Every structure is written in structure tokens, then in C-alpha cells.
Amino acid sequence: MKAQYVHELDVYRQSFRLQQEVFTNSKTWPREEMYSLIDQIRRSSRSIGANLCEAWAKRRYPAHFVSKLTDADGELAETRHWIQTAEACGYMEPTASSALHQLADLVGRLLGAMLQKYDQFCVPTDAKDAER
């Protein structure tokens, strides 16, 4: 059975989980990082799921769908960078950053699989396509 809504996709659920874990971890970081590192990592982690939602809405147009999935992958890469930065600055214990990296790895694998099989997620745009 194909998903009807984006929130039914494991990649979306895991990206939302990553976003929430980043939020929880960043609550304890120094106040002086509020408008720099904290803001950046929260934005990039939230953008992963947001781009998945946009991709889902554009799945009638394969090129747009792939473009938004690629944007989600870019936001994931940025989030990984900020996780590494936070650990290097001593704001997270290695176990906490490792858990975030593992979750990011999972999201990356799921996104990669979706990109490889993007056509399986696209909606046919005419009757000819629907017959396939």
C-alpha cells in the first residue's frame, strides 16, 4: 500500500524525530549561541521535514519532487555539520552527538532510497500514466 500522506512515510517520521532531538539537546547550550548555532541547527533540522512535505505536494512533477528531496538532503548535511560543531564546542557529550548522528544516518539512508526510487512515489498525471 502506498502512503497517502507525507506523515505516513518513515523518512518523514524519522526526520521529525531528529528535529525534536536537536531541539531538546540545544535547550541546554549556552545562551550566547541562541542566535547563531542554536538558531542554525534548529532551522536546518526543521527544514528536512518541511522539504519532504513540499516534495510530497509536488509529486505530480518528478523534477520538482526530486529537487525538493535533494533540498531535504542538503538540509540534513547542514544539520550534521552543526551537530559536529556543537560537539567540538563542548556543548554535547559524545554519546548525545553520536545518537544524533545515528538518527541523521537513518534519515539519510531513507532519503537516499527515496531518491533512487523517486518514480514509485510520483502520482500519474494522466490516464495513460495511470494504466502502467
Backbone as a printed PyTorch tensor [residue, N CA C, xyz], in Angstrom:
tensor([[[  0.8330,  -1.1870,   0.0000],
         [  0.0000,   0.0000,   0.0000],
         [  0.8790,   1.2530,   0.0000]],

        [[  0.5380,   2.1780,  -0.8820],
         [  1.2850,   3.4240,  -0.9510],
         [  0.7670,   4.4140,   0.0860]],

        [[  1.6620,   5.2410,   0.5530],
         [  1.2810,   6.2750,   1.5140],
         [  0.4210,   7.3250,   0.8260]],

        [[ -0.5690,   7.7980,   1.5350],
         [ -1.4090,   8.8770,   1.0010],
         [ -0.9570,  10.2340,   1.5260]],

        [[ -0.3680,  10.2320,   2.7020],
         [  0.0430,  11.4690,   3.3490],
         [  1.5160,  11.3800,   3.7230]],

        [[  2.1750,  12.5230,   3.7000],
         [  3.6060,  12.5550,   3.9800],
         [  3.9250,  12.0130,   5.3740]],

        [[  3.0560,  12.2680,   6.3440],
         [  3.3390,  11.8140,   7.7080],
         [  3.2920,  10.2940,   7.8490]],

        [[  2.8390,   9.5920,   6.8140],
         [  2.8520,   8.1330,   6.8300],
         [  4.2150,   7.5630,   6.4180]],

        [[  5.0780,   8.3950,   5.8720],
         [  6.3970,   7.9540,   5.4190],
         [  7.3740,   7.8550,   6.5910]],

        [[  8.1090,   6.7610,   6.6390],
         [  9.1020,   6.5840,   7.7010],
         [ 10.1490,   7.6920,   7.6560]],

        [[ 10.5570,   8.1080,   6.4690],
         [ 11.5580,   9.1670,   6.3550],
         [ 11.0520,  10.4590,   6.9930]],

        [[  9.7760,  10.7640,   6.8430],
         [  9.2210,  11.9600,   7.4720],
         [  9.1860,  11.8020,   8.9900]],

        [[  8.7170,  10.6510,   9.4600],
         [  8.6380,  10.4280,  10.9130],
         [ 10.0180,  10.5080,  11.5610]],

        [[ 11.0230,   9.9310,  10.9060],
         [ 12.3750,   9.9540,  11.4640],
         [ 12.9960,  11.3510,  11.3830]],

        [[ 12.6820,  12.0900,  10.3280],
         [ 13.2110,  13.4560,  10.2390],
         [ 12.5660,  14.3420,  11.3080]],

        [[ 11.2940,  14.1000,  11.6020],
         [ 10.6270,  14.8400,  12.6750],
         [ 11.2470,  14.4800,  14.0230]],

        [[ 11.5410,  13.2170,  14.1860],
         [ 12.2000,  12.7680,  15.4240],
         [ 13.5620,  13.4450,  15.5770]],

        [[ 14.3320,  13.5110,  14.4810],
         [ 15.6370,  14.1810,  14.5190],
         [ 15.4630,  15.6490,  14.8980]],

        [[ 14.5040,  16.3070,  14.2970],
         [ 14.2250,  17.7110,  14.6080],
         [ 13.9580,  17.9040,  16.0940]],

        [[ 13.1560,  17.0340,  16.6690],
         [ 12.8060,  17.1570,  18.0830],
         [ 13.9940,  16.8390,  18.9920]],

        [[ 14.7970,  15.8780,  18.6060],
         [ 16.0040,  15.5510,  19.3930],
         [ 16.9920,  16.7110,  19.3580]],

        [[ 17.1380,  17.3440,  18.2040],
         [ 18.0080,  18.5150,  18.0920],
         [ 17.4790,  19.6270,  18.9980]],

        [[ 16.1820,  19.8470,  18.9660],
         [ 15.5800,  20.8870,  19.8130],
         [ 15.8580,  20.6180,  21.2850]],

        [[ 15.6180,  19.3950,  21.7150],
         [ 15.8350,  19.0360,  23.1170],
         [ 17.2930,  19.2220,  23.5190]],

        [[ 18.2090,  18.7320,  22.6880],
         [ 19.6350,  18.8670,  23.0050],
         [ 20.0600,  20.3260,  23.0610]],

        [[ 19.5760,  21.1270,  22.1290],
         [ 20.0410,  22.5140,  22.0400],
         [ 19.4910,  23.4130,  23.1520]],

        [[ 18.5190,  22.9450,  23.8980],
         [ 17.9710,  23.7250,  25.0140],
         [ 19.0190,  24.0010,  26.0940]],

        [[ 20.0010,  23.1250,  26.2080],
         [ 20.9940,  23.2560,  27.2790],
         [ 22.2620,  23.9890,  26.8390]],

        [[ 22.3290,  24.4060,  25.5990],
         [ 23.5350,  25.0570,  25.1020],
         [ 23.6100,  26.4920,  25.6200]],

        [[ 24.8040,  27.0740,  25.6030],
         [ 24.9790,  28.4240,  26.1560],
         [ 24.0780,  29.4720,  25.4910]],

        [[ 23.6160,  30.3780,  26.2870],
         [ 22.7150,  31.4390,  25.8220],
         [ 23.3320,  32.2660,  24.6960]],

        [[ 24.6400,  32.4440,  24.7200],
         [ 25.2770,  33.2590,  23.6780],
         [ 25.2000,  32.6080,  22.2920]],

        [[ 24.8480,  31.3390,  22.2560],
         [ 24.6770,  30.6380,  20.9750],
         [ 23.2390,  30.7130,  20.4510]],

        [[ 22.3500,  31.3960,  21.1800],
         [ 20.9220,  31.4220,  20.8230],
         [ 20.6840,  31.8820,  19.3880]],

        [[ 21.3510,  32.9390,  18.9700],
         [ 21.0870,  33.4930,  17.6430],
         [ 22.1490,  33.1070,  16.6270]],

        [[ 22.9160,  32.0970,  16.9400],
         [ 23.8880,  31.6100,  15.9600],
         [ 23.7340,  30.1000,  15.8200]],

        [[ 24.4840,  29.3440,  16.5780],
         [ 24.4690,  27.8900,  16.4240],
         [ 23.0910,  27.2760,  16.7040]],

        [[ 22.4550,  27.6770,  17.7700],
         [ 21.1480,  27.1050,  18.1170],
         [ 20.1280,  27.3980,  17.0180]],

        [[ 20.0950,  28.6450,  16.5800],
         [ 19.1690,  29.0230,  15.5200],
         [ 19.4550,  28.2530,  14.2310]],

        [[ 20.7150,  28.1250,  13.8750],
         [ 21.0920,  27.4400,  12.6370],
         [ 20.7110,  25.9600,  12.6610]],

        [[ 21.0390,  25.2790,  13.7400],
         [ 20.7720,  23.8400,  13.7870],
         [ 19.2700,  23.5530,  13.8700]],

        [[ 18.5530,  24.3950,  14.5820],
         [ 17.0990,  24.1920,  14.6510],
         [ 16.4620,  24.4340,  13.2890]],

        [[ 16.8950,  25.4630,  12.5970],
         [ 16.3440,  25.7430,  11.2600],
         [ 16.6450,  24.6230,  10.2800]],

        [[ 17.8950,  24.1970,  10.2270],
         [ 18.2470,  23.1610,   9.2420],
         [ 17.5510,  21.8380,   9.5510]],

        [[ 17.4530,  21.4760,  10.8330],
         [ 16.7950,  20.2100,  11.1670],
         [ 15.2990,  20.2690,  10.8700]],

        [[ 14.6890,  21.4240,  11.0560],
         [ 13.2600,  21.5720,  10.7450],
         [ 13.0130,  21.6000,   9.2390]],

        [[ 13.9850,  22.0810,   8.4990],
         [ 13.8330,  22.1770,   7.0490],
         [ 13.8280,  20.8180,   6.3510]],

        [[ 14.4000,  19.8180,   6.9860],
         [ 14.3970,  18.4780,   6.3780],
         [ 12.9510,  18.0250,   6.1710]],

        [[ 12.1830,  18.0080,   7.2330],
         [ 10.7830,  17.5940,   7.1470],
         [  9.9470,  18.5450,   6.3120]],

        [[ 10.2250,  19.8320,   6.4110],
         [  9.4750,  20.8110,   5.6200],
         [  9.6820,  20.5720,   4.1260]],

        [[ 10.9090,  20.2750,   3.7440],
         [ 11.1820,  19.9820,   2.3320],
         [ 10.5450,  18.6710,   1.8950]],

        [[ 10.4720,  17.7110,   2.7970],
         [  9.7670,  16.4640,   2.4760],
         [  8.2840,  16.7460,   2.2190]],

        [[  7.7020,  17.6100,   3.0270],
         [  6.2910,  17.9790,   2.8240],
         [  6.1020,  18.6590,   1.4690]],

        [[  7.0010,  19.5660,   1.1230],
         [  6.9050,  20.2310,  -0.1740],
         [  7.0890,  19.2360,  -1.3130]],

        [[  8.0320,  18.3170,  -1.1470],
         [  8.2520,  17.2910,  -2.1790],
         [  6.9800,  16.4740,  -2.3800]],

        [[  6.3750,  16.0880,  -1.2730],
         [  5.1650,  15.2630,  -1.3350],
         [  4.0560,  15.9860,  -2.1020]],

        [[  3.9370,  17.2820,  -1.8640],
         [  2.9140,  18.0700,  -2.5470],
         [  3.1930,  18.2200,  -4.0390]],

        [[  4.4490,  18.0210,  -4.4440],
         [  4.8330,  18.2030,  -5.8490],
         [  5.1040,  16.8900,  -6.5650]],

        [[  4.6140,  15.7910,  -6.0470],
         [  4.9700,  14.5120,  -6.6460],
         [  4.3020,  14.2480,  -7.9860]],

        [[  3.4470,  15.1360,  -8.4460],
         [  2.9210,  15.0420,  -9.8060],
         [  3.9720,  15.4740, -10.8250]],

        [[  4.9870,  16.1450, -10.3550],
         [  6.0340,  16.6910, -11.2160],
         [  7.3810,  16.1010, -10.7830]],

        [[  7.8100,  15.0180, -11.3990],
         [  9.0140,  14.3120, -10.9450],
         [ 10.2430,  15.1950, -10.7300]],

        [[ 10.4910,  16.1390, -11.6180],
         [ 11.6760,  17.0050, -11.4560],
         [ 11.5630,  17.8600, -10.1900]],

        [[ 10.3800,  18.3960,  -9.9060],
         [ 10.1810,  19.1890,  -8.6940],
         [ 10.2920,  18.3020,  -7.4520]],

        [[  9.7160,  17.1180,  -7.5480],
         [  9.7650,  16.1630,  -6.4370],
         [ 11.2090,  15.8580,  -6.0690]],

        [[ 12.0170,  15.5100,  -7.0630],
         [ 13.4250,  15.1940,  -6.8280],
         [ 14.1800,  16.4160,  -6.3030]],

        [[ 13.8530,  17.5810,  -6.8360],
         [ 14.5120,  18.8060,  -6.3800],
         [ 14.2750,  19.0530,  -4.8940]],

        [[ 13.0470,  18.8970,  -4.4340],
         [ 12.7410,  19.1130,  -3.0190],
         [ 13.3530,  18.0230,  -2.1360]],

        [[ 13.3960,  16.7850,  -2.6380],
         [ 14.0800,  15.7250,  -1.8820],
         [ 15.5640,  16.0550,  -1.7500]],

        [[ 16.1410,  16.5890,  -2.8110],
         [ 17.5490,  16.9840,  -2.7850],
         [ 17.7710,  18.1340,  -1.7980]],

        [[ 16.8240,  19.0580,  -1.7480],
         [ 16.9030,  20.1390,  -0.7510],
         [ 16.8700,  19.5690,   0.6680]],

        [[ 16.0060,  18.5810,   0.9040],
         [ 15.9380,  17.9410,   2.2210],
         [ 17.2750,  17.3000,   2.5680]],

        [[ 17.8890,  16.6650,   1.5750],
         [ 19.1950,  16.0350,   1.7870],
         [ 20.2660,  17.0770,   2.1090]],

        [[ 20.1930,  18.2250,   1.4640],
         [ 21.1250,  19.3210,   1.7600],
         [ 20.9550,  19.8470,   3.1810]],

        [[ 19.7200,  19.9680,   3.6170],
         [ 19.4530,  20.4200,   4.9940],
         [ 19.9470,  19.3910,   6.0070]],

        [[ 19.8400,  18.1310,   5.6460],
         [ 20.3670,  17.0660,   6.5130],
         [ 21.8860,  17.2060,   6.6410]],

        [[ 22.5610,  17.4660,   5.5350],
         [ 24.0190,  17.6440,   5.5680],
         [ 24.3950,  18.8350,   6.4430]],

        [[ 23.6280,  19.9170,   6.3460],
         [ 23.8940,  21.0860,   7.1850],
         [ 23.6750,  20.7510,   8.6560]],

        [[ 22.6280,  20.0190,   8.9560],
         [ 22.3440,  19.6300,  10.3390],
         [ 23.4940,  18.7960,  10.9000]],

        [[ 24.0200,  17.8830,  10.0920],
         [ 25.1720,  17.0740,  10.5270],
         [ 26.3560,  17.9690,  10.8800]],

        [[ 26.5830,  18.9880,  10.0630],
         [ 27.6880,  19.9210,  10.3230],
         [ 27.5040,  20.6190,  11.6690]],

        [[ 26.2900,  21.0870,  11.9400],
         [ 26.0390,  21.7960,  13.1950],
         [ 26.1460,  20.8660,  14.3990]],

        [[ 25.7540,  19.6100,  14.2310],
         [ 25.9240,  18.6290,  15.3210],
         [ 27.4030,  18.4820,  15.6420]],

        [[ 28.2000,  18.3440,  14.5950],
         [ 29.6440,  18.2010,  14.7840],
         [ 30.2390,  19.4550,  15.4250]],

        [[ 29.7560,  20.6100,  15.0250],
         [ 30.2250,  21.8760,  15.5990],
         [ 29.8890,  21.9480,  17.0890]],

        [[ 28.6560,  21.5840,  17.4370],
         [ 28.2360,  21.6260,  18.8410],
         [ 29.0850,  20.6880,  19.6970]],

        [[ 29.3860,  19.5300,  19.1630],
         [ 30.2440,  18.6020,  19.9180],
         [ 31.6480,  19.1750,  20.0690]],

        [[ 32.1970,  19.7460,  18.9920],
         [ 33.5500,  20.3150,  19.0400],
         [ 33.6310,  21.4780,  20.0340]],

        [[ 32.5370,  22.2030,  20.1990],
         [ 32.5000,  23.3220,  21.1460],
         [ 32.2440,  22.8650,  22.5790]],

        [[ 32.0110,  21.5700,  22.7700],
         [ 31.7870,  21.0330,  24.1000],
         [ 30.3630,  21.2020,  24.6120]],

        [[ 29.4190,  21.4450,  23.7100],
         [ 28.0310,  21.6440,  24.1180],
         [ 27.2580,  20.3400,  24.2570]],

        [[ 27.8180,  19.2700,  23.7090],
         [ 27.1610,  17.9580,  23.7960],
         [ 28.1840,  16.9070,  24.1650]],

        [[ 27.7330,  15.9520,  24.9140],
         [ 28.5620,  14.7900,  25.2060],
         [ 28.6770,  13.9530,  23.9370]],

        [[ 29.7760,  13.2330,  23.7730],
         [ 29.9220,  12.3850,  22.5850],
         [ 28.7700,  11.3930,  22.3980]],

        [[ 28.2110,  10.8910,  23.4930],
         [ 27.0950,   9.9410,  23.3440],
         [ 25.8600,  10.6170,  22.7570]],

        [[ 25.6190,  11.8740,  23.1450],
         [ 24.4630,  12.6090,  22.6150],
         [ 24.6530,  12.9190,  21.1350]],

        [[ 25.8430,  13.3740,  20.7700],
         [ 26.0750,  13.6770,  19.3520],
         [ 26.0850,  12.4040,  18.5260]],

        [[ 26.5800,  11.3210,  19.0940],
         [ 26.5650,  10.0400,  18.3820],
         [ 25.1350,   9.5900,  18.0980]],

        [[ 24.2630,   9.7710,  19.0680],
         [ 22.8530,   9.3960,  18.8710],
         [ 22.2230,  10.2490,  17.7720]],

        [[ 22.5380,  11.5450,  17.7430],
         [ 22.0120,  12.4130,  16.6900],
         [ 22.5740,  12.0180,  15.3280]],

        [[ 23.8660,  11.6970,  15.2890],
         [ 24.4720,  11.2700,  14.0240],
         [ 23.8420,   9.9630,  13.5310]],

        [[ 23.5620,   9.0490,  14.4340],
         [ 22.9250,   7.7880,  14.0340],
         [ 21.5310,   8.0260,  13.4670]],

        [[ 20.7930,   8.9120,  14.0820],
         [ 19.4680,   9.2460,  13.5810],
         [ 19.5700,   9.9530,  12.2260]],

        [[ 20.5460,  10.8380,  12.0950],
         [ 20.7780,  11.5110,  10.8110],
         [ 21.1750,  10.4970,   9.7390]],

        [[ 21.9710,   9.5010,  10.1150],
         [ 22.3330,   8.4410,   9.1620],
         [ 21.1000,   7.7000,   8.6700]],

        [[ 20.1950,   7.3940,   9.5820],
         [ 18.9590,   6.7110,   9.2180],
         [ 18.1360,   7.5600,   8.2520]],

        [[ 17.9700,   8.8310,   8.5730],
         [ 17.2250,   9.7330,   7.6930],
         [ 17.9060,   9.7900,   6.3220]],

        [[ 19.2230,   9.8470,   6.3160],
         [ 19.9730,   9.8890,   5.0590],
         [ 19.7650,   8.6400,   4.2100]],

        [[ 19.7700,   7.4880,   4.8530],
         [ 19.5300,   6.2400,   4.1060],
         [ 18.1220,   6.2140,   3.5270]],

        [[ 17.1520,   6.6360,   4.3320],
         [ 15.7640,   6.6440,   3.8650],
         [ 15.5680,   7.6470,   2.7260]],

        [[ 16.1750,   8.8100,   2.8590],
         [ 16.1000,   9.8110,   1.7990],
         [ 16.7790,   9.3130,   0.5290]],

        [[ 17.9390,   8.6830,   0.7000],
         [ 18.6660,   8.1480,  -0.4500],
         [ 17.8550,   7.1010,  -1.1930]],

        [[ 17.1930,   6.2200,  -0.4500],
         [ 16.3570,   5.1960,  -1.0720],
         [ 15.1850,   5.8450,  -1.8120]],

        [[ 14.6300,   6.8790,  -1.2240],
         [ 13.5170,   7.5790,  -1.8580],
         [ 13.9700,   8.2580,  -3.1530]],

        [[ 15.1450,   8.8460,  -3.1330],
         [ 15.6830,   9.4850,  -4.3360],
         [ 15.9570,   8.4530,  -5.4370]],

        [[ 16.4550,   7.2960,  -5.0600],
         [ 16.7340,   6.2540,  -6.0530],
         [ 15.4640,   5.7260,  -6.7010]],

        [[ 14.3780,   5.7060,  -5.9410],
         [ 13.1200,   5.1460,  -6.4420],
         [ 12.0280,   6.2200,  -6.5040]],

        [[ 12.4380,   7.4350,  -6.8260],
         [ 11.5010,   8.5610,  -6.7920],
         [ 10.2410,   8.3160,  -7.6180]],

        [[ 10.3880,   7.6100,  -8.7410],
         [  9.2460,   7.3920,  -9.6280],
         [  8.1420,   6.5520,  -8.9750]],

        [[  8.4980,   5.7700,  -7.9670],
         [  7.5000,   4.9660,  -7.2660],
         [  6.6090,   5.8200,  -6.3560]],

        [[  7.0570,   7.0400,  -6.0850],
         [  6.2970,   7.9360,  -5.2150],
         [  5.4800,   8.9520,  -6.0000]],

        [[  5.8180,   9.1170,  -7.2770],
         [  5.1470,  10.1230,  -8.0920],
         [  3.7400,   9.6760,  -8.4750]],

        [[  2.8640,  10.6500,  -8.6140],
         [  1.4680,  10.4220,  -8.9510],
         [  1.3130,  10.5690, -10.4650]],

        [[  0.6620,   9.6070, -11.1100],
         [  0.4400,   9.7500, -12.5640],
         [ -0.3510,  11.0250, -12.8660]],

        [[  0.0180,  11.6920, -13.9580],
         [ -0.6320,  12.9630, -14.2930],
         [ -1.7200,  12.8240, -15.3420]],

        [[ -1.8050,  11.6830, -16.0060],
         [ -2.8810,  11.4930, -16.9720],
         [ -3.3090,  10.0170, -17.0330]],

        [[ -4.3310,   9.7490, -17.7690],
         [ -4.8720,   8.3840, -17.8450],
         [ -3.8630,   7.3990, -18.3970]],

        [[ -3.0550,   7.8420, -19.3410],
         [ -2.0340,   6.9590, -19.9360],
         [ -1.0560,   6.4910, -18.8610]],

        [[ -0.6230,   7.4170, -18.0040],
         [  0.2880,   7.0570, -16.9130],
         [ -0.3870,   6.1530, -15.8940]],

        [[ -1.6800,   6.3550, -15.6760],
         [ -2.4210,   5.5760, -14.6750],
         [ -2.5350,   4.1030, -15.0720]],

        [[ -2.4620,   3.8120, -16.3670],
         [ -2.5870,   2.4360, -16.8470],
         [ -1.3490,   1.6040, -16.5510]],

        [[ -0.2440,   2.2290, -16.2860],
         [  1.0120,   1.4910, -16.0440],
         [  0.9730,   0.6520, -14.8100]]])
